[in-house]
Amino acid sequence: MIKPFEKPIYVTKPFLPPFEEYCQGLSEIWESRWLTNDGPILRRFTKELCNYFETDNLCLFNNGTLALQIALQGMGISGEVITTPYTFVATTHALFWNKIRPIFVDIEPDYYTLDPEKVEAAITPWTTAILAVHVYGHPCKLNALADVARRHNLKLIYDAAHAFGVKVGNTSIAHYGDLSMFSFHATKLFHSIEGGMLTFKEAGIKGIFDYLKNFGFKNEVEVVMPGTNAKMNEMQALMGIQVLKYLEEMIEKRSRITELYRERLKEVPGIKLVPSLSPEVKYNYGYMPIEVDEKEFGMSRDALYEELKKWNVHTRRYFYPLICDYPCYRSISVNGTLPVARRTAERIMTLPIYDSLGLSDVGIICDMIKSLQQRQGRSSIHR
Ligand SMILES: Cc1ncc(COP(=O)(O)O)c(C=O)c1O
């Protein structure tokens, strides 16, 4: 008899550094009274990230959404951009706020990233860029997308919101495409409470991003473009510096959690796991997606989601609905019927994963899923 968890288990729980460590950092802020506007802690954080990503072409923001909006504006992207409907809604919002028309094309079924062949078929004379997402931190089909972008002279932009810490070979995912955006939101593996970062190929564009995030100010009296306010503050930067110290430890803990989920769920009928990533990918274990095949499992994804809630396990249906199905985007062009994205959105569920989630709790969550499948299996035999 499985008992519900006493305390809710959410899909994620933000990592926090030891309280004393953060307080020690805060005392420096209290001393300096420098809270925001390119403060010393932000500069230190920027330097640490430049070291981590081995590039100086990097710029920090108060969140990932504004970082992406500014990226598109600063790069002068316009017309149509080919993108995925299978992502968090901010990816598309960033296009909308730049008056760019999103053209949604389908994803590939293994890792749920944009399908390069479908991208090619959707290119029109108005296409200026591809905006792909390393969804769940799974690297997109990097070579194929780069090839399409090069042949059609399109900018290649990655929403890497989920992909902090991911490497391909020895190269950080940040080095692919013309530009990548990372989110440092509290729900992400790496966070600065809220925060965002751009990494980019062309060094010259950094100045534009710096203007755009600070109202367009060049100096005290000159505003050189209509910017916005997207500056990261000192408390955010401090959190980022401290969380960065624990990154590898967190990835290691999450990898053990993922291993256990995969081991325990691999033979449950109707549960499909993401295929193993190529050995050259260093993954960050940011998410734990599974697909539920209603016929084989004996219960729909939505029913499983509700049943787990009764046991105090709060999964998420990431990403459902598809962005093209939200009322505000329904009238916007969809390229084709998006069969893979639709099927995935109906079946996907992400299970709880965070560094402090105990392996014994992971085992219990797996037992819950198994017992629901067996219960359904038995009831269908008796029908
Ligand atoms: C894929 C994706 N893009 C963009 C964002 C927006 O980032 P932020 O919350 O930092 O604004 C998020 C997450 O929140 C995301 O998951």
The ligand as an ORCA input file, in Angstrom:
! r2SCAN-3c Opt
* xyz 0 1
  C      12.623     27.596    -23.197
  C      12.522     28.865    -22.393
  N      12.702     30.040    -23.006
  C      12.635     31.191    -22.328
  C      12.389     31.227    -20.973
  C      12.283     32.530    -20.276
  O      13.265     32.716    -19.336
  P      13.030     33.658    -18.057
  O      12.071     32.967    -17.165
  O      14.393     33.770    -17.473
  O      12.501     34.957    -18.551
  C      12.204     30.000    -20.289
  C      11.962     29.873    -18.857
  O      11.534     30.441    -18.045
  C      12.247     28.799    -21.023
  O      12.030     27.630    -20.411
*
